[in-house]
Amino acid sequence: MQESLTGREQEVLNLLLDGAVPKEIAFSLNISYDTVLTHQKSLYRKLEVHSINELIGKYSPDNSDEQAPKLQIRKILTFPLTVTFFDNSPWNWEYRFEPDLLFNDDEWKPSPFKLGKGNKLTKGDEYIIEVTYMSNVDLDFMTTGFADNVAYSEDLSYWTALSEHERINENIKANTKYSASIKVRIDKSSSISIPEANLLHFNAFPCEKTQQPSVTFEKLEITLVPKIQIDDALPQPLCITFNVYEPPFGWHYKITPDLFLYDNKYRPSPFKLGKGNIITEGDSYLLNFTYTPNIDIFHMEAVFVDNTIEEQNNYTPLTAYKVLGKNIKANTRYSTTLRLYVYKSSSKSVPEANILELVVNPHEEASQPILLFDNIEIVKVKI
């Protein structure tokens, strides 16, 4: 009769079957290399194999052998879900959600983080994380993000960040309910498809550093944002309706980099920045516009802004406002060229942090401007 596996042996077995080597397993499970070898030797004895190739050939999930040991998985993950954060000194307290399966209350349950066997976190993907939760202690703030605990970066030594860690809430009071919705973008693909390389981290920063946080989630949904369907062309001429009116500042229109929402479709944007890039201090951009307005305009300006950090009401300018034109007459064609110098880098590589904003002040303030562009060119100048 086959001996049963211990919980740790089962974890080592799962990693071996997913292709991890003992050194990776030691880092992933925070145990010594020699301990991994001891578990591996015990697995070989209990499962009656003599090599890693024999183990994979006999017990791989892709093998139909009915003798293969299987996890006993409960079908339901119940909410509220309470998780206790572990000490990750000297940085913070941490909890890690593995994809697809979650070990909670001494049982294996389906994880709220669905990735799918054989899949991995991929650069460019975006996830919406929606939470409703309560902490047992006061927290300065709590963050979330994705990490690879198999690939070790030089600066962090034992794991690699796959995304920015986004703040969920700040000044969190104990036993008080909070809700939040956060978008997290994957900046780097994970190294391998095993769970330890595709982790969702929650990091808690207690007001009292030694207090161990427990967080009770009433809601925890992690959703992959569907890929945008991109139309092949941006029509010319381009008719832009300025649709945000902010008295006394005028009418606004925002051009996002790389992708441009126009006529309810995503099109290639005239503002090319490139995935993973940001507007950077010291850069210079040349703007060439040819346009015809529908109404008389007192003046029109252009500026780069970051809409993810707030300094002036709800945005941060990255350049000075530059005038595109003054005393512009309705139904008259104009051409203009100007240069924008970036004096502050954007905070991150998401589109909302790298926006070209056009601001129009009509003679009649409440009149909605519509501009017909025969040409829009936004070119980074090499210095």
GUVOLUM-143013 format. One record per residue (C-alpha): x, y, z; residue number from 1. Coordinates in nm, 2 decimals. Example, Ala and Ser with C-alpha at 12.3 -4.5 7.8 and 13.67 -1.06 7.14 Angstrom:
% GUVOLUM-143013
{c1->1.23&c2->-0.45&c3->0.78&resi->1}
{c1->1.37&c2->-0.11&c3->0.71&resi->2}
% end
This chain:
% GUVOLUM-143013
{c1->0.00&c2->0.00&c3->0.00&resi->1}
{c1->0.14&c2->0.34&c3->-0.10&resi->2}
{c1->0.24&c2->0.57&c3->0.19&resi->3}
{c1->0.06&c2->0.90&c3->0.21&resi->4}
{c1->0.25&c2->1.22&c3->0.14&resi->5}
{c1->0.30&c2->1.49&c3->0.40&resi->6}
{c1->0.18&c2->1.84&c3->0.31&resi->7}
{c1->0.54&c2->1.96&c3->0.24&resi->8}
{c1->0.61&c2->1.66&c3->0.03&resi->9}
{c1->0.30&c2->1.73&c3->-0.17&resi->10}
{c1->0.42&c2->2.09&c3->-0.23&resi->11}
{c1->0.77&c2->1.97&c3->-0.34&resi->12}
{c1->0.60&c2->1.71&c3->-0.57&resi->13}
{c1->0.38&c2->1.97&c3->-0.74&resi->14}
{c1->0.69&c2->2.19&c3->-0.80&resi->15}
{c1->0.89&c2->1.90&c3->-0.94&resi->16}
{c1->0.61&c2->1.80&c3->-1.17&resi->17}
{c1->0.59&c2->2.16&c3->-1.30&resi->18}
{c1->0.96&c2->2.16&c3->-1.39&resi->19}
{c1->1.12&c2->2.34&c3->-1.10&resi->20}
{c1->1.47&c2->2.24&c3->-0.99&resi->21}
{c1->1.56&c2->2.19&c3->-0.62&resi->22}
{c1->1.73&c2->2.54&c3->-0.59&resi->23}
{c1->1.40&c2->2.70&c3->-0.72&resi->24}
{c1->1.20&c2->2.49&c3->-0.48&resi->25}
{c1->1.42&c2->2.59&c3->-0.18&resi->26}
{c1->1.37&c2->2.96&c3->-0.26&resi->27}
{c1->0.99&c2->2.92&c3->-0.33&resi->28}
{c1->0.92&c2->2.73&c3->-0.01&resi->29}
{c1->1.18&c2->2.92&c3->0.21&resi->30}
{c1->1.35&c2->2.60&c3->0.31&resi->31}
{c1->1.71&c2->2.49&c3->0.26&resi->32}
{c1->1.85&c2->2.31&c3->-0.04&resi->33}
{c1->1.94&c2->2.00&c3->0.17&resi->34}
{c1->1.58&c2->1.99&c3->0.30&resi->35}
{c1->1.44&c2->1.98&c3->-0.06&resi->36}
{c1->1.68&c2->1.69&c3->-0.14&resi->37}
{c1->1.55&c2->1.51&c3->0.17&resi->38}
{c1->1.19&c2->1.55&c3->0.06&resi->39}
{c1->1.28&c2->1.45&c3->-0.29&resi->40}
{c1->1.44&c2->1.13&c3->-0.17&resi->41}
{c1->1.14&c2->1.05&c3->0.05&resi->42}
{c1->0.91&c2->1.11&c3->-0.25&resi->43}
{c1->1.11&c2->0.87&c3->-0.47&resi->44}
{c1->1.08&c2->0.60&c3->-0.20&resi->45}
{c1->0.70&c2->0.65&c3->-0.13&resi->46}
{c1->0.61&c2->0.68&c3->-0.50&resi->47}
{c1->0.84&c2->0.39&c3->-0.60&resi->48}
{c1->1.05&c2->0.58&c3->-0.86&resi->49}
{c1->1.43&c2->0.62&c3->-0.90&resi->50}
{c1->1.47&c2->0.94&c3->-1.10&resi->51}
{c1->1.31&c2->1.27&c3->-1.18&resi->52}
{c1->1.23&c2->1.15&c3->-1.53&resi->53}
{c1->1.06&c2->0.84&c3->-1.40&resi->54}
{c1->0.87&c2->1.06&c3->-1.15&resi->55}
{c1->0.75&c2->1.30&c3->-1.42&resi->56}
{c1->0.67&c2->1.02&c3->-1.66&resi->57}
{c1->0.46&c2->0.83&c3->-1.40&resi->58}
{c1->0.29&c2->1.11&c3->-1.21&resi->59}
{c1->0.27&c2->1.41&c3->-1.44&resi->60}
{c1->-0.08&c2->1.56&c3->-1.45&resi->61}
{c1->-0.07&c2->1.50&c3->-1.83&resi->62}
{c1->-0.02&c2->1.13&c3->-1.77&resi->63}
{c1->-0.34&c2->0.93&c3->-1.74&resi->64}
{c1->-0.20&c2->0.69&c3->-1.48&resi->65}
{c1->-0.48&c2->0.67&c3->-1.22&resi->66}
{c1->-0.22&c2->0.60&c3->-0.94&resi->67}
{c1->-0.10&c2->0.96&c3->-0.96&resi->68}
{c1->-0.15&c2->1.14&c3->-0.63&resi->69}
{c1->-0.41&c2->1.42&c3->-0.65&resi->70}
{c1->-0.49&c2->1.71&c3->-0.43&resi->71}
{c1->-0.82&c2->1.69&c3->-0.25&resi->72}
{c1->-0.98&c2->2.02&c3->-0.35&resi->73}
{c1->-1.29&c2->2.17&c3->-0.19&resi->74}
{c1->-1.51&c2->2.32&c3->-0.46&resi->75}
{c1->-1.60&c2->2.64&c3->-0.28&resi->76}
{c1->-1.40&c2->2.93&c3->-0.14&resi->77}
{c1->-1.63&c2->3.09&c3->0.11&resi->78}
{c1->-1.65&c2->3.46&c3->0.19&resi->79}
{c1->-1.58&c2->3.63&c3->0.42&resi->80}
{c1->-1.22&c2->3.50&c3->0.37&resi->81}
{c1->-0.97&c2->3.58&c3->0.65&resi->82}
{c1->-0.60&c2->3.58&c3->0.57&resi->83}
{c1->-0.32&c2->3.63&c3->0.82&resi->84}
{c1->-0.02&c2->3.82&c3->0.68&resi->85}
{c1->0.33&c2->3.69&c3->0.75&resi->86}
{c1->0.63&c2->3.90&c3->0.86&resi->87}
{c1->0.84&c2->4.01&c3->0.56&resi->88}
{c1->1.09&c2->4.22&c3->0.77&resi->89}
{c1->1.23&c2->4.47&c3->0.73&resi->90}
{c1->0.99&c2->4.58&c3->0.46&resi->91}
{c1->0.63&c2->4.50&c3->0.55&resi->92}
{c1->0.37&c2->4.22&c3->0.63&resi->93}
{c1->0.27&c2->4.01&c3->0.33&resi->94}
{c1->0.02&c2->3.76&c3->0.19&resi->95}
{c1->0.05&c2->3.58&c3->-0.14&resi->96}
{c1->-0.23&c2->3.44&c3->-0.35&resi->97}
{c1->-0.12&c2->3.16&c3->-0.58&resi->98}
{c1->-0.32&c2->3.13&c3->-0.90&resi->99}
{c1->-0.60&c2->2.87&c3->-0.93&resi->100}
{c1->-0.55&c2->2.69&c3->-0.60&resi->101}
{c1->-0.53&c2->2.85&c3->-0.25&resi->102}
{c1->-0.43&c2->2.67&c3->0.07&resi->103}
{c1->-0.67&c2->2.82&c3->0.33&resi->104}
{c1->-0.79&c2->2.68&c3->0.67&resi->105}
{c1->-0.57&c2->2.37&c3->0.62&resi->106}
{c1->-0.76&c2->2.28&c3->0.30&resi->107}
{c1->-0.70&c2->2.33&c3->-0.08&resi->108}
{c1->-0.96&c2->2.56&c3->-0.23&resi->109}
{c1->-1.01&c2->2.73&c3->-0.57&resi->110}
{c1->-0.82&c2->3.06&c3->-0.56&resi->111}
{c1->-1.00&c2->3.39&c3->-0.65&resi->112}
{c1->-0.69&c2->3.45&c3->-0.88&resi->113}
{c1->-0.77&c2->3.25&c3->-1.19&resi->114}
{c1->-0.49&c2->3.20&c3->-1.43&resi->115}
{c1->-0.54&c2->2.85&c3->-1.57&resi->116}
{c1->-0.29&c2->2.56&c3->-1.57&resi->117}
{c1->0.00&c2->2.62&c3->-1.80&resi->118}
{c1->-0.06&c2->2.99&c3->-1.83&resi->119}
{c1->0.15&c2->3.26&c3->-1.68&resi->120}
{c1->0.14&c2->3.64&c3->-1.62&resi->121}
{c1->0.24&c2->3.81&c3->-1.95&resi->122}
{c1->0.38&c2->4.15&c3->-2.01&resi->123}
{c1->0.11&c2->4.40&c3->-2.13&resi->124}
{c1->-0.18&c2->4.22&c3->-1.96&resi->125}
{c1->-0.39&c2->4.42&c3->-1.72&resi->126}
{c1->-0.59&c2->4.30&c3->-1.42&resi->127}
{c1->-0.88&c2->4.47&c3->-1.23&resi->128}
{c1->-0.86&c2->4.38&c3->-0.86&resi->129}
{c1->-1.18&c2->4.46&c3->-0.67&resi->130}
{c1->-1.19&c2->4.43&c3->-0.29&resi->131}
{c1->-1.41&c2->4.49&c3->0.01&resi->132}
{c1->-1.23&c2->4.42&c3->0.33&resi->133}
{c1->-1.16&c2->4.49&c3->0.70&resi->134}
{c1->-0.83&c2->4.49&c3->0.89&resi->135}
{c1->-0.78&c2->4.39&c3->1.25&resi->136}
{c1->-0.52&c2->4.66&c3->1.31&resi->137}
{c1->-0.47&c2->5.02&c3->1.19&resi->138}
{c1->-0.27&c2->5.03&c3->0.87&resi->139}
{c1->-0.08&c2->5.33&c3->0.71&resi->140}
{c1->-0.16&c2->5.17&c3->0.38&resi->141}
{c1->-0.20&c2->4.85&c3->0.19&resi->142}
{c1->-0.07&c2->4.77&c3->-0.16&resi->143}
{c1->-0.11&c2->4.49&c3->-0.42&resi->144}
{c1->0.09&c2->4.37&c3->-0.72&resi->145}
{c1->0.23&c2->4.07&c3->-0.90&resi->146}
{c1->0.56&c2->3.90&c3->-0.84&resi->147}
{c1->0.78&c2->3.61&c3->-0.95&resi->148}
{c1->0.93&c2->3.42&c3->-0.65&resi->149}
{c1->1.13&c2->3.20&c3->-0.88&resi->150}
{c1->1.33&c2->3.46&c3->-1.08&resi->151}
{c1->1.56&c2->3.65&c3->-0.86&resi->152}
{c1->1.65&c2->4.01&c3->-0.94&resi->153}
{c1->1.98&c2->4.15&c3->-0.85&resi->154}
{c1->1.84&c2->4.44&c3->-0.65&resi->155}
{c1->1.57&c2->4.24&c3->-0.46&resi->156}
{c1->1.78&c2->3.92&c3->-0.43&resi->157}
{c1->1.50&c2->3.67&c3->-0.39&resi->158}
{c1->1.20&c2->3.77&c3->-0.61&resi->159}
{c1->1.12&c2->3.98&c3->-0.91&resi->160}
{c1->0.84&c2->4.23&c3->-0.94&resi->161}
{c1->0.62&c2->4.18&c3->-1.24&resi->162}
{c1->0.41&c2->4.50&c3->-1.19&resi->163}
{c1->0.41&c2->4.81&c3->-0.99&resi->164}
{c1->0.26&c2->4.77&c3->-0.64&resi->165}
{c1->-0.05&c2->4.99&c3->-0.64&resi->166}
{c1->-0.19&c2->5.14&c3->-0.33&resi->167}
{c1->-0.54&c2->5.01&c3->-0.23&resi->168}
{c1->-0.62&c2->5.25&c3->0.05&resi->169}
{c1->-0.44&c2->5.47&c3->0.30&resi->170}
{c1->-0.50&c2->5.55&c3->0.67&resi->171}
{c1->-0.69&c2->5.23&c3->0.71&resi->172}
{c1->-0.87&c2->5.20&c3->1.05&resi->173}
{c1->-0.91&c2->4.88&c3->1.24&resi->174}
{c1->-1.25&c2->4.70&c3->1.21&resi->175}
{c1->-1.37&c2->4.94&c3->0.95&resi->176}
{c1->-1.50&c2->4.83&c3->0.61&resi->177}
{c1->-1.32&c2->4.96&c3->0.29&resi->178}
{c1->-1.38&c2->4.90&c3->-0.08&resi->179}
{c1->-1.15&c2->4.97&c3->-0.37&resi->180}
{c1->-1.10&c2->4.89&c3->-0.74&resi->181}
{c1->-0.74&c2->4.89&c3->-0.87&resi->182}
{c1->-0.60&c2->4.83&c3->-1.22&resi->183}
{c1->-0.26&c2->4.66&c3->-1.23&resi->184}
{c1->-0.05&c2->4.63&c3->-1.54&resi->185}
{c1->0.20&c2->4.35&c3->-1.59&resi->186}
{c1->0.53&c2->4.51&c3->-1.69&resi->187}
{c1->0.74&c2->4.19&c3->-1.71&resi->188}
{c1->0.63&c2->3.83&c3->-1.80&resi->189}
{c1->0.69&c2->3.56&c3->-1.53&resi->190}
{c1->0.97&c2->3.32&c3->-1.58&resi->191}
{c1->0.77&c2->3.00&c3->-1.58&resi->192}
{c1->0.42&c2->2.87&c3->-1.55&resi->193}
{c1->0.44&c2->2.73&c3->-1.19&resi->194}
{c1->0.23&c2->2.90&c3->-0.92&resi->195}
{c1->0.53&c2->3.05&c3->-0.73&resi->196}
{c1->0.63&c2->3.24&c3->-1.04&resi->197}
{c1->0.28&c2->3.40&c3->-1.08&resi->198}
{c1->0.19&c2->3.54&c3->-0.74&resi->199}
{c1->-0.05&c2->3.81&c3->-0.64&resi->200}
{c1->0.10&c2->3.99&c3->-0.34&resi->201}
{c1->-0.09&c2->4.20&c3->-0.08&resi->202}
{c1->0.14&c2->4.41&c3->0.14&resi->203}
{c1->0.02&c2->4.57&c3->0.46&resi->204}
{c1->0.20&c2->4.84&c3->0.65&resi->205}
{c1->0.07&c2->4.86&c3->1.01&resi->206}
{c1->0.09&c2->5.18&c3->1.21&resi->207}
{c1->0.24&c2->4.97&c3->1.49&resi->208}
{c1->0.52&c2->4.79&c3->1.30&resi->209}
{c1->0.51&c2->4.48&c3->1.52&resi->210}
{c1->0.13&c2->4.42&c3->1.50&resi->211}
{c1->0.04&c2->4.12&c3->1.27&resi->212}
{c1->-0.24&c2->4.21&c3->1.03&resi->213}
{c1->-0.53&c2->3.98&c3->0.95&resi->214}
{c1->-0.75&c2->4.10&c3->0.67&resi->215}
{c1->-1.11&c2->3.97&c3->0.62&resi->216}
{c1->-1.22&c2->4.00&c3->0.26&resi->217}
{c1->-1.59&c2->4.02&c3->0.19&resi->218}
{c1->-1.51&c2->4.05&c3->-0.18&resi->219}
{c1->-1.20&c2->3.97&c3->-0.37&resi->220}
{c1->-1.23&c2->3.96&c3->-0.75&resi->221}
{c1->-0.93&c2->3.95&c3->-0.99&resi->222}
{c1->-1.03&c2->3.99&c3->-1.35&resi->223}
{c1->-0.81&c2->3.99&c3->-1.66&resi->224}
{c1->-0.90&c2->4.29&c3->-1.88&resi->225}
{c1->-1.00&c2->4.17&c3->-2.23&resi->226}
{c1->-0.76&c2->4.27&c3->-2.50&resi->227}
{c1->-0.87&c2->4.57&c3->-2.70&resi->228}
{c1->-0.97&c2->4.52&c3->-3.06&resi->229}
{c1->-0.78&c2->4.78&c3->-3.26&resi->230}
{c1->-0.91&c2->4.92&c3->-3.59&resi->231}
{c1->-0.64&c2->4.94&c3->-3.86&resi->232}
{c1->-0.66&c2->5.31&c3->-3.94&resi->233}
{c1->-0.73&c2->5.65&c3->-3.79&resi->234}
{c1->-0.94&c2->5.84&c3->-4.05&resi->235}
{c1->-0.82&c2->6.15&c3->-4.21&resi->236}
{c1->-0.94&c2->6.42&c3->-4.17&resi->237}
{c1->-1.00&c2->6.36&c3->-3.80&resi->238}
{c1->-1.31&c2->6.52&c3->-3.64&resi->239}
{c1->-1.25&c2->6.58&c3->-3.27&resi->240}
{c1->-1.53&c2->6.70&c3->-3.04&resi->241}
{c1->-1.41&c2->6.86&c3->-2.71&resi->242}
{c1->-1.63&c2->6.70&c3->-2.45&resi->243}
{c1->-1.50&c2->6.80&c3->-2.11&resi->244}
{c1->-1.60&c2->7.16&c3->-2.01&resi->245}
{c1->-1.42&c2->7.30&c3->-1.70&resi->246}
{c1->-1.51&c2->7.67&c3->-1.64&resi->247}
{c1->-1.32&c2->7.90&c3->-1.63&resi->248}
{c1->-1.04&c2->7.68&c3->-1.79&resi->249}
{c1->-1.23&c2->7.59&c3->-2.11&resi->250}
{c1->-1.29&c2->7.27&c3->-2.31&resi->251}
{c1->-1.05&c2->6.98&c3->-2.29&resi->252}
{c1->-0.96&c2->6.68&c3->-2.52&resi->253}
{c1->-0.71&c2->6.41&c3->-2.42&resi->254}
{c1->-0.50&c2->6.22&c3->-2.66&resi->255}
{c1->-0.36&c2->5.90&c3->-2.51&resi->256}
{c1->-0.04&c2->5.74&c3->-2.63&resi->257}
{c1->-0.03&c2->5.44&c3->-2.87&resi->258}
{c1->-0.41&c2->5.37&c3->-2.86&resi->259}
{c1->-0.67&c2->5.63&c3->-2.93&resi->260}
{c1->-1.04&c2->5.59&c3->-2.86&resi->261}
{c1->-1.22&c2->5.75&c3->-3.16&resi->262}
{c1->-1.57&c2->5.70&c3->-3.28&resi->263}
{c1->-1.62&c2->5.43&c3->-3.01&resi->264}
{c1->-1.33&c2->5.23&c3->-3.15&resi->265}
{c1->-0.97&c2->5.19&c3->-3.05&resi->266}
{c1->-0.73&c2->5.31&c3->-3.33&resi->267}
{c1->-0.35&c2->5.37&c3->-3.35&resi->268}
{c1->-0.29&c2->5.70&c3->-3.18&resi->269}
{c1->-0.10&c2->5.99&c3->-3.36&resi->270}
{c1->0.09&c2->6.01&c3->-3.03&resi->271}
{c1->0.35&c2->5.73&c3->-3.04&resi->272}
{c1->0.52&c2->5.65&c3->-2.71&resi->273}
{c1->0.56&c2->5.27&c3->-2.71&resi->274}
{c1->0.46&c2->5.01&c3->-2.45&resi->275}
{c1->0.64&c2->5.04&c3->-2.12&resi->276}
{c1->0.78&c2->5.39&c3->-2.20&resi->277}
{c1->0.70&c2->5.72&c3->-2.03&resi->278}
{c1->0.72&c2->6.09&c3->-2.09&resi->279}
{c1->1.06&c2->6.16&c3->-1.94&resi->280}
{c1->1.22&c2->6.48&c3->-1.80&resi->281}
{c1->1.44&c2->6.64&c3->-2.06&resi->282}
{c1->1.26&c2->6.50&c3->-2.36&resi->283}
{c1->1.12&c2->6.74&c3->-2.63&resi->284}
{c1->0.82&c2->6.69&c3->-2.86&resi->285}
{c1->0.74&c2->6.87&c3->-3.18&resi->286}
{c1->0.36&c2->6.92&c3->-3.25&resi->287}
{c1->0.24&c2->6.99&c3->-3.61&resi->288}
{c1->-0.13&c2->7.05&c3->-3.64&resi->289}
{c1->-0.35&c2->7.16&c3->-3.94&resi->290}
{c1->-0.71&c2->7.22&c3->-3.83&resi->291}
{c1->-1.04&c2->7.40&c3->-3.89&resi->292}
{c1->-1.27&c2->7.49&c3->-3.60&resi->293}
{c1->-1.65&c2->7.51&c3->-3.60&resi->294}
{c1->-1.66&c2->7.82&c3->-3.38&resi->295}
{c1->-1.46&c2->8.13&c3->-3.30&resi->296}
{c1->-1.18&c2->8.05&c3->-3.04&resi->297}
{c1->-1.00&c2->8.30&c3->-2.82&resi->298}
{c1->-0.70&c2->8.07&c3->-2.78&resi->299}
{c1->-0.60&c2->7.70&c3->-2.78&resi->300}
{c1->-0.32&c2->7.54&c3->-2.58&resi->301}
{c1->-0.14&c2->7.21&c3->-2.55&resi->302}
{c1->0.02&c2->7.04&c3->-2.25&resi->303}
{c1->0.14&c2->6.69&c3->-2.14&resi->304}
{c1->-0.02&c2->6.58&c3->-1.81&resi->305}
{c1->-0.02&c2->6.29&c3->-1.57&resi->306}
{c1->-0.37&c2->6.21&c3->-1.46&resi->307}
{c1->-0.27&c2->5.95&c3->-1.20&resi->308}
{c1->-0.10&c2->6.19&c3->-0.95&resi->309}
{c1->-0.28&c2->6.50&c3->-0.82&resi->310}
{c1->-0.12&c2->6.83&c3->-0.78&resi->311}
{c1->-0.35&c2->7.07&c3->-0.95&resi->312}
{c1->-0.71&c2->6.96&c3->-0.87&resi->313}
{c1->-0.69&c2->6.62&c3->-1.05&resi->314}
{c1->-0.37&c2->6.61&c3->-1.26&resi->315}
{c1->0.00&c2->6.70&c3->-1.27&resi->316}
{c1->0.14&c2->6.90&c3->-1.57&resi->317}
{c1->0.46&c2->6.76&c3->-1.71&resi->318}
{c1->0.53&c2->7.05&c3->-1.94&resi->319}
{c1->0.43&c2->7.42&c3->-1.96&resi->320}
{c1->0.11&c2->7.51&c3->-2.14&resi->321}
{c1->0.20&c2->7.63&c3->-2.49&resi->322}
{c1->-0.03&c2->7.83&c3->-2.71&resi->323}
{c1->-0.13&c2->7.67&c3->-3.04&resi->324}
{c1->-0.32&c2->7.97&c3->-3.16&resi->325}
{c1->-0.50&c2->8.29&c3->-3.07&resi->326}
{c1->-0.81&c2->8.47&c3->-3.21&resi->327}
{c1->-0.90&c2->8.16&c3->-3.43&resi->328}
{c1->-1.19&c2->8.22&c3->-3.66&resi->329}
{c1->-1.46&c2->7.96&c3->-3.73&resi->330}
{c1->-1.45&c2->7.76&c3->-4.05&resi->331}
{c1->-1.10&c2->7.88&c3->-4.13&resi->332}
{c1->-0.80&c2->7.65&c3->-4.18&resi->333}
{c1->-0.49&c2->7.70&c3->-3.97&resi->334}
{c1->-0.15&c2->7.53&c3->-3.95&resi->335}
{c1->0.08&c2->7.56&c3->-3.65&resi->336}
{c1->0.40&c2->7.41&c3->-3.51&resi->337}
{c1->0.52&c2->7.42&c3->-3.15&resi->338}
{c1->0.77&c2->7.24&c3->-2.92&resi->339}
{c1->0.69&c2->7.10&c3->-2.57&resi->340}
{c1->0.98&c2->7.06&c3->-2.33&resi->341}
{c1->0.92&c2->6.80&c3->-2.05&resi->342}
{c1->1.03&c2->6.93&c3->-1.71&resi->343}
{c1->0.89&c2->6.64&c3->-1.51&resi->344}
{c1->0.87&c2->6.27&c3->-1.58&resi->345}
{c1->0.54&c2->6.09&c3->-1.56&resi->346}
{c1->0.48&c2->5.86&c3->-1.27&resi->347}
{c1->0.43&c2->5.53&c3->-1.46&resi->348}
{c1->0.39&c2->5.38&c3->-1.80&resi->349}
{c1->0.01&c2->5.35&c3->-1.81&resi->350}
{c1->-0.17&c2->5.57&c3->-2.07&resi->351}
{c1->-0.34&c2->5.79&c3->-1.81&resi->352}
{c1->-0.01&c2->5.91&c3->-1.69&resi->353}
{c1->0.12&c2->6.02&c3->-2.03&resi->354}
{c1->-0.16&c2->6.23&c3->-2.19&resi->355}
{c1->-0.14&c2->6.51&c3->-2.45&resi->356}
{c1->-0.42&c2->6.75&c3->-2.35&resi->357}
{c1->-0.56&c2->7.01&c3->-2.58&resi->358}
{c1->-0.74&c2->7.30&c3->-2.41&resi->359}
{c1->-0.98&c2->7.54&c3->-2.61&resi->360}
{c1->-1.13&c2->7.86&c3->-2.48&resi->361}
{c1->-1.41&c2->7.97&c3->-2.72&resi->362}
{c1->-1.53&c2->8.33&c3->-2.74&resi->363}
{c1->-1.87&c2->8.20&c3->-2.63&resi->364}
{c1->-1.76&c2->7.99&c3->-2.32&resi->365}
{c1->-2.05&c2->7.75&c3->-2.33&resi->366}
{c1->-2.01&c2->7.67&c3->-2.71&resi->367}
{c1->-1.88&c2->7.32&c3->-2.76&resi->368}
{c1->-1.57&c2->7.32&c3->-2.99&resi->369}
{c1->-1.54&c2->7.07&c3->-3.28&resi->370}
{c1->-1.21&c2->7.07&c3->-3.47&resi->371}
{c1->-1.15&c2->6.91&c3->-3.80&resi->372}
{c1->-0.78&c2->6.80&c3->-3.82&resi->373}
{c1->-0.62&c2->6.75&c3->-4.16&resi->374}
{c1->-0.29&c2->6.67&c3->-3.99&resi->375}
{c1->-0.18&c2->6.57&c3->-3.64&resi->376}
{c1->0.19&c2->6.49&c3->-3.59&resi->377}
{c1->0.34&c2->6.44&c3->-3.24&resi->378}
{c1->0.71&c2->6.36&c3->-3.28&resi->379}
{c1->0.98&c2->6.31&c3->-3.02&resi->380}
{c1->1.28&c2->6.53&c3->-3.10&resi->381}
{c1->1.62&c2->6.37&c3->-3.08&resi->382}
{c1->1.86&c2->6.61&c3->-2.89&resi->383}
% end
